[in-house]
Amino acid sequence: MAFDRIYISESIRHFPCTVARGTGQVMFQDNAWTGLLFLIGIFIGAYHEGFPLVAWGALVGIIVSTLTGHILRLPDQHGANGLWGFNGILVGCAFPTFLANTVWMWIAMIICSAMTTIARSGMDNIFGKWNLSSFTFPFVFCTWLFLLSARLFQGFPAVNMGTPEFAHGHTGGISYGFFDIITYWLNGISQVFLIKSWITGLLFLAGLAVSNIRAAIWAAAGSAIGLVIALVWQGPGQDIANGLYGFSAVLTAIALGATFCNSTWRAALWAVFGTIATVFVQAAMNAFFAPMGLPTLTGPFCVATWIFLLPAYNFFMPKK
């Protein structure tokens, strides 16, 4: 009993820091200040865009998923580093984005957020055999299940999900002015948390720079690469403007350019190549899921990064 009291007391004392670290871990940053800037960016962007529930959903999601790790007594090292919470915060952003605001939606979101902590443990047991991480796939997989169930459950109707239809491109809706392009680029960064806001994009870059300037540079490059590839290959204009071809590229760029590879020129070329490939994986998955009206979420990032890390070349691990 004494041990339990000590454990609970320590957990409560470190909980705010754990939540902040979990927010930062969405972009591979084990830094509470980075997570705090991310949270500020989420709230500013959500309120600025008229979707405040996304911000509050994010907060509920990360609290629930982090508490789940404490309740299950998962490895303390993971909890201290925020690894219990980063999938849950994305669930919290996704549910108010795609589903109607009902009490049943919030209850389902709590269930899904808790599931991601459990799913991450299981998936990491599998991916660990190849020295890989499940990344944000627990969020992707669990959220897909709940979004698909919303097609049948009236308790949380999928009011903001896409209409099921075969994919087709719409290249209109793009402006090529300097400030428009900058806005699209920053939207690509902010959309990592399902927020469309250039202000949020700037705050995310600032948060990354606080922790790792290399990660900030690669995030900026990833969104730029995603934007350029989508423009050159004439992707759907509205999606490009909203930053929807940038966020998975951002995560892949940080993973390959600043997290799992060293800083040699060979690794940099590999990261650029992987980031370019992510944009095509994004388009392919968009087309694949369009008949279900299902968003790809960060699935393209997970698939592309697994493809580019599985070869396990000698430049993958950073030099010590």
Salt bridges, closest charged atoms under 4 A:
ASP4 OD1 - ARG73 NH2 3.09
GLU10 OE1 - ARG13 NH2 2.92
GLU10 OE1 - HIS14 NE2 3.31
ASP30 OD1 - ARG21 NH1 2.49
GLU49 OE2 - HIS48 ND1 3.21
ASP124 OD2 - ARG120 NH2 3.31
